[in-house]
């Protein structure tokens, strides 16, 4: 669950720090969801770099266009709530540290209760502020043969 009324179109237009302003922005794409009328998803390909870890500080990851590693996440709004938050489906196509958290925050939709990439608050959503609202609904692994 994220702060704000998540919109794929708006997320695809966000200006990202470090973006050189090219008209071709291969790291942000808005796409129609197959078989779902009037539903769009944003495909975020912002490159990520783990910031140097400091003792007694949380690990942080940054968007870095020069040294960051390729990361791809698809986001789609599932539900919009009256408290100004949205339930967003996140599909990882790569598996970088804090990938979902950094991508959503960079697009302007930080996860509720995220103390590192958001403001740590849960607004008036009825969710305890010490709980980050990021939960897995399914896991998929490829088994070795």
N, C-alpha and C positions, 0 to 999 in steps of 0.2 A: 504494500500500500504506500502510495507516494503523496507528497504535498502537491496540491494543484489539480486542476482538471486536465488530465493528460490528453494531449492531442498529437497524433503522429505528424500532422502537417506543421504544427507550430514547432515541435521538437526538431523537425528536419530543417527548419530555418534559423535555429539558434546559432549565434556567432560564438565560436569557441576560441578561447585564448590560444595564441600560437598559430591559428589558421592564417595562412598568408593571403586570404581573400580571393583565391582563385575562383573563377566562375564554375569550374568543374570541381565539385566537392565529393570525391569518391568515398569519404568516410561517413557521410550521412545520406540516407536514401529513404524516400517514402514510397511504400509499395501497397498495392491492393491485396487484401487477404483473399485467397482463392476460396470461392464458395460462400463467402460471407458478405452479404450486401451492405454497402456503405461502411465497411470496416477497413481501416488502414493500419499498417504497422510501420514503424520506423526501424530501419536497419542501421545500427550504429557501428562504425568501424574505426573508432578513435584509437590510435596506438597508445599503449600503456607502459609505464616504466615504474618499477618499485623504487620509492625514495629510500635513501640510505636510512637504515634503522638506527634509532638513537635509544640508549637505555632509558627506561621508564617512560617511553613515548610509544603511542600506538603505531604500528606499521602503516605507512601511507603509500598510495599509488597515485601517480600523476599522469595526465595526458601529456605526451611528449612526441611531437611530430618528427623530431630528428633522431632520437634514440629509443623511442618506445617500440614495443613489440606489437605485431598485428593482433587485434582483438575484435571479435564480431559478436554482437548481441542483437536479437530482434525483440522489440517491445510492442505490445498491443494492449490497448485499454479494454478491460473486460467489463468494468462497472465504474460509474461516476457517482459519488455520494454527495449528499446535501451539505456536508461539513467542509466541502472544498477539497476533498481528497479523491483519489482514484485507485482502483484495483487494477494492476498492470501485470499481464503475462509476460514473462521474460524467458527467452530461449537462448541459451549459450551455444554458440557455434565454435568457440574456443574456450579455454579454461584458464584465464589469467587471474592472478590474485586480486580480489575485490572488484572484479570486472563489472558486475551488475551495479554495484554501489557507485562506482566512479562514472560509468556511462550515464546512469540516470541523473546523478548530480550535475554532470557536465551539460546535460540537456535541459537543466532547470527544473527537474523533478526529483529532489532528494527523497530517500526512503524515510518514512516516519520513524523517529526514534534513533536515527543513525547519528552517533556522537562524533564521528570522524568526518564524514562527507556531507552531513546535513547539520541542522542546528541542535539535534538531539531531542527536539520536542515532538509531541504527538498531537499538537493542536487540541481541538475539542472533540477528537474522534472517539473518546472513551477508551483509548488504549493507554496503558501505563507508559509513562515517558521513558522508563528504563528498559523497555522492550523494543527492539528493532523489528519493524514489520516486514521482514524478509523471510519467507518460508518456502520450502520445497514441497511441491505437490507430487512430484515423481522423480525418480532417479533412473538413469539408463547407463549400463556399463557393457563393454564388449569383453567377453570372457576369452582368456587364452585357450587355445585348443591343445 
